[in-house]
Amino acid sequence: MTIEQTFEEWLENINQTETVDNSIEGFNFGLIETTNGFEMYLIGSKTFDKDDEDWATNVDFEPKQKYFQFGKEFSTDKDWQDILRISEKLILNYVSSNKFKTSIIANAKGITTGFDDGNLTIIKAND
């Protein structure tokens, strides 16, 4: 299974098992490096501000399957910048897909990704 397929399967599992109300305005696909390699997590916030990244620290929604593991075999010979670029592409491809239209993140004002100690990349922002 490719990383794209694994990522989409993770999100589809979340879509099938979770619901969010309209108060969740922003979703962040956070990135961290652990002893097991790089991981992504999904959180939702009742706020979104494209000019102030602190909104992503307000965790108002966490799915039960919060974490996506890239896996050591995938992370070998990749640094944080590679993982950020790959994450941006994975999320952008999902947001551009038909499955996104019926997902729990479809109505978000903003969708971002980035490492906890870095800047966020805006994937989608509605004013």
Protein Blocks (a to p, Z undefined) as FASTA:
>chain_A
ZZklmmmmmmmmmmmmgccdfklmbdcddddddfkbccddddddfbdcfkbmklmmmcfb
dcfklpacebjklmgopafklmmmmmmmmmmmmmmpmklmmmmklmpcbdcdddfklccd
dfbdcZZ
